[in-house]
Amino acid sequence: MSTDIQRLNQRLASAQPSATYRIMDRVAERRAQGAKIISLCAGEPDFDTPKHVREAAIHAIEHGHTRYTQVAGVRSLREAVAAKFRRENGLDVSWQDTLVCNGGKQVIYNALAATLNEGDQVIVPAPYWVSYPEMVQLCGGEARIVTCDAGTGFKLTPAALAAAITPQTRWLILNSPSNPTGAVYSEAELRALAAVLLDHPHVLTLADDIYEHLIFDDQAFYTLAQVEPRLAPRTLTMNGVSKAYAMTGWRIGFATGPRWLLEAMEKLQGQQTSGASSVSQQAALAALEGPKDFIRESRAAFQGRRDLMVALLNDTPGLECVSPAGAFYAFASCAGLIGRTSPAGRVLHTDEDVVHALLDEADVAVVHGSAFGLGPYIRIAYALDDASLHQACEAIRAFCTALRTT
């Protein structure tokens, strides 16, 4: 076959597949071979979707809510989304100021695709969610990575933000609580970043708040447009039901922001996927309007798991882990393992070597921190029951203990 026929879009050809899904593919391969793998790589709650949400979906199917909807979402859901932003985030918005998408990922992609032109830059603090830089590149922009290490709590500082802004800067992406570190920006920290942004009126901000309800130790959650309303006209605040209500497979994300941007995103979505699943929209409506017991219970469970994981990881030779303030990830330094040799004879040159050795020799799957823009670290998703987490940590400790100096 002619190689000309196989020619791909240049942006797609240079994009990298998700490191998380690559590890998940390896997990599937090992399990197909009979291995019993404990997977700590997927970023999704292990709880079932709340019963009243599932019942709402069944009711929707049985009562004919199975047809196309408006591209931007059914009005009842958009009204519930607006009410959520008013009630929980103090944002003065109406249903016309909202957009419903096929998952939170589509919210982000639509925003970037609708606004980026060649040469535009997007500031992406690292560690970052693996898809941010790839989305920017696919949409024709340039990801300007700003490293935020343990010395800053893995958070962007005002000085680093100011230094990163150029005349070509189009967006800042801010994720709190963070995937992969669990870092949470305080009200004061957001105000300090907002002060920098006010001096640069050409910069838009995307606030990815998808882990909003998974924040620990009785901390309050704040979002950028809430602490500095003057930034609301150039801030897209996105969220969804996937993490808070254990609805990852339902694929419902939503956002609020300036109407010119939402209209552009809706236009793009109309030619791309059209509206989100009608049944999933009814389920999301039930989640947003229904009881919130599930959120409190799951948050308490994740906080307990966090405490367990951090203690066990810090008791493992070669690993160090600060306690995350939110989400359900532990971001552990594995610098103490680099340069050592595994029981099977693999030299651990990088954090990716550590990850593959853990999978092959300890039957535990995690993701390398360098995929998130900062190594040598490993990201561990503690969205499993306590017994499985104990078993995984025991396997990790045994592996690390057995390492030898090259």
N, C-alpha and C positions, 0 to 999 in steps of 0.2 A: 504493500500500500504506500502511496506517495506520502512522504513526511509533510508535504504542504497541506494535505487534507487534515492531518493531525495537529495543525497549528492552533494554539490556544491564544486567547486574549493575554496580552503580555502581563497585565497586572495579576491575573489569575495564575499564570505560569510561575510567577515569582513569589506568590503567596505560600505560606507554610500551613500545613494542616495543624489542627489543634493538638498540642502535646498531650492534653488530658485524654482525648479520644484515641491517640496512638497507644497510650498505656492501656486504656480500656480494651483496645483490640488485642493487645498482647495477653491481657487477662483472659479474654475469651479463648484465645488459642491454647493457653496453658490449661484452662478448665476442660477444653475439648480433649486434651491429652490425659485427663484424669486427675490433674492437680487440684488440690483444695486451696484456693487462693482467698485470702481476706483482702478485699478491695477497699482501700481508703483513698481512692482517687476521684470518685464522682462527686460533684457538687450538688447533691440533692438530699433533702430530708428522707429519712427511712420510715417516717410515719405515714399512715394511710391518710388520704384526703378526708377531712371531717365528714361525718355521716350526713349532716344536713346539706352539705354541698353536693355530695353524690346523689342524694334524693332529689335535689333541684334539677340536676342534669337528667335524671330518669323522667321526672315530670315534664321537662322540656321536650324530650323525645316523644313522650306519649301524647303531648298536646300540640304537636305540630311546629315546634320551634326548630325546624330543621332546614330552613331555606336561607338563601342569601340574605345578608344584612347590609346596612349602609357601610360603606368603606371605613368610616371613622368609628363604627360601633353603634349598637342600638342605643337609643336615647336613654333608656332606663339605666343602663350600665354607665354611660357617660355621666349621668346625674350622680350616680353612686360614687364614681371616681372623683368628681368635683367635690362632693361632700367629704370624702376621705381626705383630700388635700386641705380642705378648710378645717376640718375637725382635728386632724392629727399633725398637720404641718403649718397651720396658720396662714395658708395662701388664699388670697381673696380671688377665687376663680369661679366661673360658672361652667355648665356642661359644654358650652360652645368653646371653652378654652381647653378641651381635652381631646385625646386621640387614643383609640384602642388598637393594638397591633397583635400580630401573631407571635407573642412572646416578647420579653424584654429585649432580646437580641435584635429583633426587627425595629424596635423603637430607635436603638442606637444607630443601626445601619441606615435606616431611612433618614435620620437627621444628618448624618455625614454625607450620604449620597445626594441629598437635596441641597447641600451648601458648599461642598468642597470643589474647588477648581485646581488645575495643575499649579503647583507652587505653594498652595496653602499649607500651613503647618498646624498640627494639633499637638498640644502639650499633653504628654502621657506620663504621669508620675510612675516610677517603678519602685517596688514590684507592682505589676499591673495584671489585670485579667488578660489571659492569653489572646483573646480576640480583638482587643482594642487596636493594637498596631496593625494587625492584618486587615481589619475593616478600613482603617484610614488609608492604607496602601491601595486596597481594592477600589476605594472611592476616588483615587487620584491625588490624595494628599500625602504629606510627609509627617510621620510621627516623630516628634521631638521628645526624646526620652530624657526624663530628669530623675536621676537615681536618688532614692530616699532610703537610706540604710537604717540600721538599728539605732544609730546615734540620734536620729530624729523621730524614733518610734515608727519608722517606715512611713512617715507623713511628709507632705510637701510643706516647705517653709516659705514665708513671704519673700525672703531674699532669693531663694532658688526660683520661685515663680517669676519674680521681677527680672531675674537674669535670663530666663528662658523666653520671655516675650520678645517678639520681633515684629516689624511691620507686616510680616507674612502670617502671623499667628491668627488663626480663625477660631479655634476652640481650645478650651481646657476641659479635660475629662477628670472628674473628681468622684471617686468611689468610696463611700463610707456607709456602714462598715465595709472593710476592704476584703476583696478576694485577690490575693491569697493570704494576707497577713492578719486579718481581723482587726486592723487598726481603725479607730473611730475618731473623727475630728470633733473637738469640743466646740461649744459656741464661741469661745474666745479665739480659737484657732481659725474658725471660719471667718470671723470678723476681720482678723488680720489679713487673710487672703483676699477678702472682699475689698479691703482698703487698697490693695495693689490693683485689683481688677477695675476699680472705679477710675484709676488713672489711665486706663487703656480701653477706651470705649469701643474699640473695634473687635474685642475678644468676646466670643460667646462661651458659655459654660454649660456643660452637660453634667448634671448631678445624678449619678447612678446610685439610687437609694434602695436597691432591690433587697438588701439585707436589713432594712430599717428596723424590723421588729425582733431581730436577733441581736440584741445588745444587752450586755450583762452588768451585774453589780449595781443595779438600780440607776444606771446612768440615763440621762435624758438624751434623746436624739434631736439633732438639729440639721436642717438642710439650708443650702446657701441663700436661696431667695427668701427664706424665712428670716434669717438674721440680718440680711441687707436687702430690703424691698426695692432699693434703687437698681438692683441688678436683675429684678424679675423680668423686665422687658428684653433681656438677652440671656436668660437662663432657661434651659429645658430640664425640667425635673421629671425623672422617669422612675417607675416602680412597677409592681406586678404582684400576682398572687402566687408565684411559683414557690418561693422560699417561706413566706409567712404562713401559707395555708397548705403546704405540701402538695402543690398542684403543678409540678414541673411539666408533666406530660399534657396538661390542658392547654398550654401555649397561649397565655393571655398576659400581655404587658400593656402598660398605659403610661401616658405622660401628660403634663401640662406645660405651657410655655407661651411665647408670643404667637398670636394667631397667624401672622405671615409665615412663620416656620411650620406650624401645624398644618396649614393649608398646603404648603409645598410637600410635606411628608405624606399627607393624605393623597395628593395627586400622584405621587410616586407609587404609593401602595395600591392605588386603584388600577395601575397598569402592571402591577407585579403579582400580588396575591389576592387583592380585594379584601373584604372584611374577614375578621377572625371567625373561627367556628361558632355557629349560632348556639350550639349546645354549650360549648365552653363559656360563652358570654353569659348565659343564664346561670351557670355554675359560679362564675366569678361574681355575679351580682349577689348571689346568695352568700358568698364568702364575705363580701364587703359590708353587706347589710345585716348579716346574722350575728350570732354570739361570738365573743372573742376568747372564750375559755381556752380554745386550742392554742392560741398564740401564747398565752401565759404558761400553759403546761409544757409546750414544746420548748419555750425559752428556758424554763427551769431545768428541763432535761438536758438541753445542750450546755447550760452553764455547769451542770454537774459533770458532764462528759469532758468539758474543757479542763476543769480542775483535775480530773483523773488523768487525762492525756498529758498535760503539762508536767505533772508530778512524775509520771512514768518515763517520759522522754528525758527529763532532766536527771533521772536516775540511770540513764543509759550512757556508757562511756563513748565519748566522741560527739555527743549531741548536746545542744543547748537550745532552750526554747523559752521565749518570753511569753507571758500570759496574754492571749488576745482579748480585746475588749468586746468583740462581737463576731458575727458570722459563725461558721462551724468549721474553721480551719486552724490548724496549728502550723506555724511556719518556723521550722527548726533548723538552726545552723548545723551543717554536717562538716564543717571545716576540720574538725578533729579526726575525720575519717579519710580525708584526702591524702593520697600517697601510700595508703596501706593496702594490704593484699587480702582478699577474701578467702574463706576456707577452700573454695574451688579454684583458687589461683588467679582470680581476676584482680588486676591492679586498678585501684579506684583513683583515676586521674581527675575526675569531675563529679559533680553532683548527679549528672545523668548516669554515670557508671554506678554510683551508689544505688540509684533507683532500679536499674536493671539487675544488679546483683541481689538486691532485696527480693525482687520478684522471682528470680531464678533459683535463689538459694534459701530464702526464708519464707517464700510463698506469701509475701505481703506486697501489695501494690500501693505506691505513693507516686507523686509527681515531682520532678526536679524543679527547684526554684529558678534555675537559669531560664526555663521556659517562660517564667513570669517576669524576667528581666533582672533577677538578682540571684547570684549563686555565691558560694555553695550552700544551698538550702534545700530542704525537702518540704513539700506541702502535704499535710495529712488532713484528710476530711474525716472528722470524728462523728459522722452521721450513721453510726451503727450502735447496737446495744452494748452495754457495759462488758458483757462476757466476751464478745468478739473483740472489743478494744483491748481488753486485758490480754487476750490470746495474741493479738497482733503485736502489742508492745513487748510481750515476752519473747516473741520470735525475733523482733528487731534487736532487743537487748542481747539475745544469744548470738545473733549474727555479728553485732558490733564487738562483743566480748571476744569472739573467735578470730577477729582480724589480727593480722601479724604485720610487723614492720618489714617493708621490702628490703 
